Amino acid sequence: MPQTKDFRAKKSLTQGFVYSSWAETNSRVLYLKNCIKLEVNLSLTSTTFFDVADVWKEIVIATQPDANVGRNGSVLSISLEPPAKGWMISKPDYLWPRSSSCCSASLKLVGQKLGVPAIHSIPKTKWGFKNWPIPEPFILPKKSEEPPPLNHLLVTASFGRILPANMLKSFQYSRRLNIHPSLLPAYRGAAPIQHTILNNEKTTGVCVIEMLKRVEGIDAGPIWGCRTMVDPSSCSSDIPEYATYEQLRDELAIRGGQLLVSVLRDALRGKAIETAQTNAENVPDAPAITTKDGLANFHTMTAEDIYRRFRAISHQKQIFTHTSDGKILQLRRFGVPDLNNLVDINLPPAPGSAIYSKANQMILIRCKDQSILGVTVVKPEGKGDRAAFEFWTGLRAVKEGSKEVLFGKVSGP
């Protein structure tokens, strides 16, 4: 039976994700938030929190400085997060040309729109952040023996950085909350939503947990609240078929904001209870997504596996394979075609074998278990996007009369 512990409000507690104050006492919240590459936008969480004025009174925002990214600094990257309330800290979002919604919810812009008087910037580097003195009123006198004020609350959501011990010490236990988008202890780590999709999980949810020191475990703190995601269109707790990262992110953001409000209101009433996490020995984790996660391996992955990978990580990493000469080929648009709708197919059985289907206007690639991937847009290394036919007819082997091409690095002798 998991151990439980009372979470007493003692006058005030504020909500996470922001620097704010409780209705009764000027509670303040330091909100640390990150917009993980591209479109990671927890604006719905922030909005949910911001709309509940019975748990906060003041807001201070902290965000990464704007940065010029892309070729020759041609793209301005701004932090993408609208504030809930209190202190909000976010990392910059890297804008890709194909993404149209990246700038829709800049934390800085939303803070300005809401009239937040103080907007701070955190250091760009991990080292700088580690030594960054949190601003007033959260910073404590160096030689003070008094405990941190009970009305100060730290909340993080998808922040993407490990908080140093000195920052955690500026807040009392039960005042250091993290909103994590998984049903813990499953999928502890930096990319829970992505791995939930990659592993074809049927159910997910969100937890509000206590933040611990790094040596005590990442995402391993006691749980103050947990809520399973329910599809509003079907009232089912199953993850919708073909759900994308963005869709799950937005839904879990709403659930996370609602759960945070619920936990804080319970705390104010003296009813919040923490529950120790169960053993995490045999549950999957969620390490950060890397470039190699984007590799489409036709020998070990079915077409469904590759498309699932696209739904899970294409917002931050490109899905790619290799041409016969070893160059990278990004698969920009593709899917799993209905075999009953494919015509004029003479696709070899070897994984990685590909033909162009004029009738279906796509490149068909054989995958594991004889499944087929249909690709309509690619991006050759060092070039722009190409429609399937344009790319196919430009291949040297095709120009020399071949009807078949092999993609991917073939293993073995």
Disulfide bonds with the S-S distance in Angstrom:
none
